Amino acid sequence: MQKNLYFIIILFCFSSCYTYQVKKQADPVTANKEELKKGGAPSNTNSAQMKTAESLNPNAQQAPAPINIQERLAPNKNVKINVDGKTYKVIVDKWESDSLVVHPVHQPKKILKFHKNQINAEKIGEKRFSQPIADIITVTVYAGIAVGIWSLLR
């Protein structure tokens, strides 16, 4: 019992409430269609133009909106990027023309440079606080404290 308790305590010491989350791009065409079904007015001001374009060519697939990598990878952001199939957890330093200058999270002296065409824009994950993980850790710690008090009183 005591070995399991120590194992659980050590396990929670290495857990973090921060995760790397990839932002999903909203599709403006499907968002407008959903708003129209609900009876609300579409939020896009060009909705009349979109309706006419859809009526002219209803089978055409609209290309997804291009993702601007330079806006998403602003300086001092802690991100997880995929470059040529390899994943890096880095902090963005700056942009030099079309090259991204970064350093790994726990190695500030090591400098890496990537061209913007090498970076997979769909797999850029930003480091964010995860409330569900924090809640799970909190409840587990409270349960561990309760078990500890119960074992002392017994």
C-alpha positions in Angstrom: 0.0 0.0 0.0 2.8 2.4 1.0 4.8 1.7 -2.2 1.7 2.4 -4.3 1.1 5.7 -2.5 4.7 6.8 -3.1 4.4 5.8 -6.8 1.3 7.9 -7.2 2.9 10.9 -5.4 5.9 10.7 -7.7 3.7 10.4 -10.7 1.8 13.6 -9.9 5.1 15.5 -9.3 5.9 15.0 -13.0 2.5 15.8 -14.4 1.7 19.2 -15.7 -1.5 21.2 -16.2 -0.2 22.7 -19.4 -0.8 20.9 -22.8 0.0 21.8 -26.4 -3.3 22.4 -28.2 -3.8 22.8 -31.9 -6.3 25.5 -32.8 -8.9 24.4 -35.3 -9.6 26.7 -38.2 -13.3 27.5 -38.5 -14.8 27.0 -42.0 -16.8 30.2 -42.8 -19.1 28.5 -45.3 -20.3 25.8 -42.8 -20.5 28.3 -40.0 -22.9 30.5 -42.1 -25.0 27.5 -43.1 -25.4 26.5 -39.4 -26.4 30.1 -38.5 -29.0 30.2 -41.3 -30.5 26.8 -40.1 -30.8 28.2 -36.5 -32.7 31.3 -37.9 -30.0 33.8 -37.0 -28.3 36.2 -39.3 -24.9 35.2 -40.6 -22.0 37.1 -38.9 -20.1 37.5 -42.1 -20.9 40.8 -44.0 -20.2 39.1 -47.4 -22.9 36.5 -46.9 -24.8 37.8 -50.0 -21.8 37.4 -52.1 -21.2 33.9 -50.7 -24.8 32.9 -51.4 -24.5 34.0 -55.0 -21.1 32.2 -55.4 -22.6 29.0 -53.9 -25.7 29.2 -56.2 -23.5 29.6 -59.3 -21.3 26.6 -58.5 -22.8 24.5 -55.7 -20.5 21.5 -56.2 -17.2 23.4 -56.0 -15.3 22.9 -52.8 -14.0 26.0 -51.3 -10.3 25.9 -50.4 -9.5 26.3 -46.7 -8.4 29.7 -45.6 -4.6 30.0 -45.8 -3.0 29.9 -42.4 -0.5 32.7 -41.8 2.4 31.0 -40.0 4.1 34.3 -39.2 1.1 35.5 -37.2 0.6 32.3 -35.3 4.3 32.0 -34.4 4.8 35.4 -32.7 8.0 36.0 -30.7 8.1 34.6 -27.1 5.4 32.0 -27.8 5.9 28.5 -26.4 4.8 26.2 -29.2 5.0 22.6 -30.5 5.8 22.6 -34.2 6.1 19.8 -36.7 9.1 20.3 -39.1 9.6 17.7 -41.9 7.9 15.0 -39.8 9.9 15.8 -36.6 8.2 17.4 -33.6 9.9 20.2 -31.6 8.8 22.0 -28.4 10.3 25.5 -28.9 10.1 29.1 -27.9 9.9 31.5 -30.8 12.7 34.1 -30.9 12.1 36.0 -34.1 11.4 35.9 -37.8 14.4 36.6 -40.2 12.8 37.1 -43.6 11.2 33.7 -44.3 13.1 31.8 -41.6 11.9 31.2 -38.1 14.6 31.4 -35.4 13.7 29.4 -32.2 15.3 27.7 -29.3 14.2 24.5 -27.6 12.2 24.9 -24.4 14.9 24.0 -21.8 18.0 24.9 -23.9 18.1 28.7 -24.5 21.6 28.6 -25.9 20.8 26.2 -28.7 19.4 28.1 -31.8 17.4 26.4 -34.5 16.3 27.9 -37.8 13.5 26.6 -40.0 12.1 27.9 -43.3 8.4 28.7 -43.2 7.8 26.1 -46.0 9.3 23.3 -43.7 6.8 24.0 -40.9 3.5 22.1 -41.0 1.0 24.9 -40.3 -1.9 22.5 -39.4 0.1 21.0 -36.5 1.2 24.1 -34.6 0.2 23.6 -31.0 0.2 26.4 -28.5 1.0 25.8 -24.8 -2.2 26.4 -22.8 -3.5 25.7 -19.4 -5.8 22.6 -19.3 -8.5 23.0 -16.7 -9.7 19.4 -16.8 -6.2 18.1 -16.0 -5.9 20.6 -13.2 -9.3 19.4 -11.8 -8.3 15.8 -11.9 -5.0 16.5 -10.1 -6.8 18.5 -7.5 -9.4 15.9 -6.8 -6.8 13.2 -6.6 -4.7 15.1 -4.2 -7.7 15.8 -2.0 -8.6 12.1 -2.1 -5.0 11.2 -1.1 -5.1 13.7 1.8 -8.4 12.2 3.0 -6.9 8.6 2.8 -3.8 9.8 4.7 -5.9 11.4 7.5 -8.2 8.3 7.6 -5.2 6.0 7.9 -3.7 8.1 10.7 -7.0 8.1 12.7 -7.5 4.4 12.2 
